[in-house]
């Protein structure tokens, strides 16, 4: 695993990647800085290209100043000033066709991510928050990765990673992500669930959770009513329950399988600190229902903190001045929280 460097003092620098420039990424970035009220002690800056921010600034009515720099800022900028660090190995050519899939935009998004990872690896930034990218555009650009998670894992030296969604008082990790429902049972295994519980046991405390026995993690069943004693499926008895038992034997405070239709209510009441769900919609429906505009996607397992907006490029509204920056703001604030607590825990443990 590629290790990152961290300085011991100064503001926490969060690199915000611009995402696919044909999507809403440039607009929500400009809107974030225009609205201001950013967290004290945090110095967000943008990894992308100034020309796309300038175009977005005209769209949202100005109110920002864009300043190019070769390095990340050493202190928070004044409200409305956006420091932009451009990639060193890519320059966008030609006009930008907003709202359209293009290889040029896929290549741009890929370049911004490479540059941001390089900055955290050399200690010029402490965390990354990403604006949305488009999988079809990445593929058209020849990128070998289907999305952020796989790309970041390789750039970080092959880290084993997992997705965690945060929003509406819910923290939920996913055992499987973008898979057909019919394939999900075959993708679950005792070892996979156990590895995820180990990862969550290390990661969840960085949200500021300090329990003597570690975070409390609930594990959902796959089937309705967690299988109802085998009446609705046997994955709970064959796979999930044994994985939870193994985790408990290692000192992890895990419980399950529990019914997915009730656990999120009890999670919000404080019964657990996080939930491990078995498939995509089981996890995302509660988050998006409870906090549609400010959900955050977190990548666990990287040697640095990475958060992201919990929405796509929204080509259907890109260029119309309608995009909401709430999820990006939440992603930057979540990155700051996790990084601060991670660094504090590292100092405390020596």
C-alpha positions in Angstrom: 0.0 0.0 0.0 1.3 3.4 -0.9 1.6 5.5 2.2 0.8 9.2 2.3 2.7 12.0 4.1 1.1 14.3 6.6 2.3 17.5 8.1 1.8 18.0 11.8 0.3 21.5 11.8 -1.5 24.1 9.6 -5.0 24.0 8.0 -6.4 20.8 6.6 -6.1 20.9 2.9 -8.9 19.1 0.9 -8.4 18.6 -2.8 -11.7 18.9 -4.6 -11.6 17.2 -8.0 -13.7 18.8 -10.7 -15.1 15.6 -12.0 -16.4 15.3 -15.6 -16.4 19.0 -16.8 -19.5 18.4 -19.0 -21.5 17.5 -15.9 -22.6 19.5 -12.9 -19.1 19.3 -11.2 -17.8 22.7 -12.2 -21.1 24.3 -11.2 -21.4 22.8 -7.8 -17.7 23.6 -7.1 -18.3 27.3 -8.0 -21.5 27.4 -6.0 -19.8 25.9 -3.0 -17.1 28.7 -2.9 -19.7 31.4 -3.8 -21.9 30.4 -0.9 -18.9 30.4 1.4 -19.3 29.5 5.1 -16.7 26.8 4.8 -15.4 25.1 7.9 -12.8 27.0 9.9 -9.3 25.5 9.7 -10.0 23.8 6.4 -8.4 24.9 3.1 -10.3 23.4 0.2 -8.9 23.9 -3.3 -9.7 22.6 -6.7 -7.9 20.1 -8.9 -9.1 20.7 -12.4 -8.7 23.4 -15.1 -9.5 27.0 -14.7 -11.3 27.4 -18.0 -14.1 25.1 -16.8 -14.5 27.0 -13.6 -14.6 30.3 -15.4 -17.4 29.0 -17.6 -19.3 27.7 -14.6 -18.8 31.0 -12.8 -20.5 32.9 -15.7 -23.4 30.4 -15.4 -24.0 31.0 -11.7 -23.6 34.7 -11.9 -20.0 35.3 -10.8 -19.1 36.2 -7.3 -15.9 34.2 -7.3 -12.3 34.8 -8.1 -10.3 32.0 -9.8 -6.6 31.8 -9.1 -4.3 29.2 -10.7 -1.5 27.8 -8.6 1.1 25.1 -9.0 0.7 24.2 -5.3 -2.0 23.8 -2.8 -2.8 26.8 -0.6 -1.1 26.9 2.8 -4.0 28.7 4.4 -7.8 29.1 3.8 -8.6 31.5 1.0 -11.0 34.4 1.4 -14.6 33.7 0.6 -15.1 33.5 -3.1 -11.5 32.7 -4.0 -11.0 29.4 -5.7 -7.4 28.2 -5.9 -7.0 25.8 -8.9 -4.2 23.3 -9.3 -4.2 22.0 -12.8 -2.9 18.5 -13.9 0.6 18.3 -15.1 0.0 15.6 -17.8 -3.2 16.8 -19.4 -4.7 19.9 -21.1 -8.3 20.0 -22.3 -8.5 20.8 -26.0 -11.4 22.3 -27.9 -14.8 23.5 -26.8 -16.7 22.0 -23.9 -20.1 20.5 -24.9 -21.9 20.6 -21.6 -24.3 17.8 -20.9 -22.8 15.4 -23.5 -20.6 12.3 -23.1 -17.2 12.8 -24.6 -13.8 11.1 -24.5 -12.1 14.4 -23.8 -14.2 14.9 -20.6 -13.5 11.3 -19.5 -9.8 11.9 -20.0 -10.0 15.2 -18.1 -11.8 13.6 -15.1 -9.2 10.8 -15.0 -6.3 13.3 -15.1 -7.8 15.4 -12.2 -8.0 12.3 -10.0 -4.4 11.3 -10.8 -3.2 14.7 -9.9 -5.2 14.8 -6.6 -3.9 11.4 -5.5 -0.4 12.6 -6.3 -0.9 15.7 -4.0 -2.0 13.6 -1.0 0.8 11.2 -1.6 3.4 13.9 -1.5 1.8 15.6 1.5 0.5 18.7 -0.4 -3.1 17.8 0.6 -4.6 15.8 3.5 -7.8 14.5 1.9 -9.8 14.3 -1.4 -13.4 15.1 -2.1 -14.6 14.2 -5.6 -17.2 15.7 -7.9 -19.0 13.2 -10.1 -17.5 11.4 -13.1 -19.2 9.6 -16.0 -18.5 5.9 -16.5 -19.2 6.0 -20.3 -16.9 9.0 -20.8 -14.1 7.2 -18.8 -14.5 4.2 -21.0 -14.5 6.3 -24.2 -11.2 7.9 -23.0 -9.6 4.5 -22.6 -9.5 4.5 -18.8 -9.2 0.9 -17.5 -11.4 1.6 -14.5 -15.2 1.7 -14.3 -15.3 4.4 -11.6 -13.6 6.3 -8.7 -13.3 3.4 -6.3 -11.3 1.1 -8.6 -9.2 4.0 -9.9 -8.3 5.2 -6.4 -7.6 1.7 -5.2 -5.0 1.2 -7.9 -3.4 4.6 -7.5 -3.1 3.9 -3.8 -1.1 0.8 -4.5 -3.8 -1.9 -4.7 -5.7 -1.1 -1.4 -8.7 -3.3 -0.6 -11.5 -0.8 -0.4 -15.2 -0.6 0.3 -18.0 1.9 -0.1 -19.7 3.6 2.9 -22.7 5.9 2.5 -23.4 8.7 5.0 -26.5 10.9 5.3 -29.6 11.4 7.3 -28.1 10.0 10.5 -27.2 6.8 8.7 -23.8 5.2 8.1 -24.1 2.1 5.8 -21.4 0.1 4.1 -22.1 -2.2 1.1 -21.1 -5.8 0.7 -21.9 -5.6 -3.0 -22.3 -2.5 -5.1 -23.3 -2.3 -8.8 -24.4 -5.9 -9.4 -27.6 -7.4 -10.8 -29.8 -8.6 -7.9 -29.7 -12.2 -9.3 -25.9 -12.2 -8.8 -25.8 -10.9 -5.3 -26.2 -14.2 -3.4 -23.3 -15.8 -5.3 -21.0 -12.8 -4.5 -21.5 -13.1 -0.7 -19.0 -15.1 1.3 -18.1 -15.5 5.0 -14.6 -14.1 4.2 -15.9 -11.1 2.4 -18.3 -10.1 5.1 -15.7 -10.7 7.8 -13.1 -8.5 5.9 -15.7 -5.7 5.7 -16.5 -5.9 9.4 -12.8 -5.7 10.2 -12.4 -2.6 7.9 -15.5 -0.9 9.4 -14.2 -1.7 13.0 -11.1 0.4 12.1 -12.8 3.1 10.1 -16.0 4.0 11.9 -14.3 5.4 15.0 -12.9 8.2 12.8 -16.5 9.7 12.8 -15.7 10.6 16.5 -17.2 7.4 17.9 -15.3 6.3 21.0 -16.6 3.2 22.6 -14.4 1.0 24.7 -15.4 -2.1 22.8 -15.2 -0.5 19.4 -18.1 0.6 17.2 -21.4 -1.3 17.2 -22.1 -2.7 13.7 -25.4 -4.2 12.6 -25.3 -6.6 9.6 -28.4 -6.9 7.5 -29.9 -10.1 6.2 -30.1 -10.6 2.4 -33.7 -11.9 2.4 -36.9 -10.5 3.8 -37.1 -10.7 7.6 -33.4 -11.9 7.5 -34.5 -15.2 6.1 -37.2 -16.0 8.8 -35.3 -19.0 10.0 -34.6 -20.3 6.5 -38.2 -19.9 5.2 -37.2 -17.2 2.7 -33.6 -18.2 1.9 -30.6 -19.7 3.6 -27.8 -17.2 3.0 -28.3 -15.8 6.5 -27.7 -19.2 8.2 -24.9 -20.4 5.7 -22.9 -17.1 5.3 -24.0 -14.1 7.2 -24.5 -15.5 10.7 -21.2 -17.4 10.7 -19.3 -14.3 9.5 -20.8 -12.3 12.4 -19.9 -15.0 14.9 -16.3 -15.0 13.6 -16.2 -11.2 13.9 -17.4 -11.4 17.5 -14.7 -14.0 18.3 -12.2 -11.3 17.2 -13.6 -8.7 19.5 -15.7 -6.9 16.9 -19.0 -5.6 18.3 -21.2 -7.0 15.5 -24.8 -8.1 15.5 -26.8 -9.9 12.8 -28.2 -10.9 10.5 -31.0 -8.4 11.3 -34.0 -7.5 9.0 -33.1 -4.7 6.7 -36.6 -3.2 6.8 -36.2 -2.1 10.5 -32.5 -1.7 11.2 -32.2 1.8 9.8 -34.9 3.1 12.2 -33.0 1.6 15.2 -29.7 2.8 13.8 -30.9 6.4 13.9 -32.1 5.8 17.4 -28.6 4.9 18.5 -28.8 1.1 18.6 -25.7 0.8 16.4 -23.0 3.1 14.9 -23.1 1.7 11.4 -24.8 -0.9 9.2 -23.3 -3.4 6.8 -25.9 -4.0 4.0 -25.8 -6.8 1.5 -26.6 -4.9 -1.8 -26.8 -1.5 -3.4 -30.4 -0.4 -3.0 -30.7 -1.9 0.5 -28.1 0.7 1.5 -28.9 3.7 -0.7 -32.7 3.9 -0.4 -32.6 5.0 3.3 -29.7 7.4 2.8 -31.3 9.1 -0.3 -34.7 9.2 1.3 -33.5 10.8 4.5 -30.9 13.2 3.0 -31.2 13.4 -0.8 -29.2 16.6 -1.3 -26.4 16.0 1.3 -25.5 12.3 1.2 -21.8 11.5 1.1 -20.0 8.5 -0.5 -16.9 7.5 1.5 -14.2 5.1 0.4 -12.9 3.0 3.3 -9.5 1.3 3.1 -7.4 3.9 1.3 -4.2 5.3 2.9 -5.9 8.7 2.9 -9.5 10.0 3.3 -11.6 10.2 0.2 -15.2 11.4 0.1 -17.5 12.1 -2.8 -20.9 13.6 -3.6 -23.6 11.0 -3.6 -25.0 11.9 -7.1 -24.0 11.6 -10.7 -23.0 14.1 -13.4 -26.7 15.0 -14.0 -26.2 15.8 -17.7 -29.9 16.5 -17.9 -29.5 19.7 -15.8 -25.8 20.5 -16.4 -25.4 24.1 -17.7 -28.8 25.2 -16.5 -27.7 26.7 -13.2 -29.9 24.3 -11.2 -27.4 22.0 -9.5 -27.4 21.9 -5.7 -24.0 22.0 -3.9 -25.2 20.4 -0.7 -23.7 17.0 -1.2 -20.3 18.5 -2.1 -20.3 20.7 1.0 -21.2 17.6 3.1 -18.4 15.7 1.4 -15.8 18.3 2.2 -16.9 18.6 5.8 -17.0 14.8 6.2 -13.5 14.6 4.7 -12.3 17.1 7.3 -13.9 15.3 10.2 -12.5 11.9 9.2 -9.0 13.2 8.5 -8.8 15.2 11.8 -9.9 12.2 13.9 -7.7 9.8 11.9 -4.6 12.0 12.5 -5.5 12.5 16.2 -5.9 8.7 16.7 -2.6 8.1 14.9 -0.9 10.7 17.3 -2.5 9.2 20.4 -1.4 5.6 19.4 2.2 6.8 18.9 
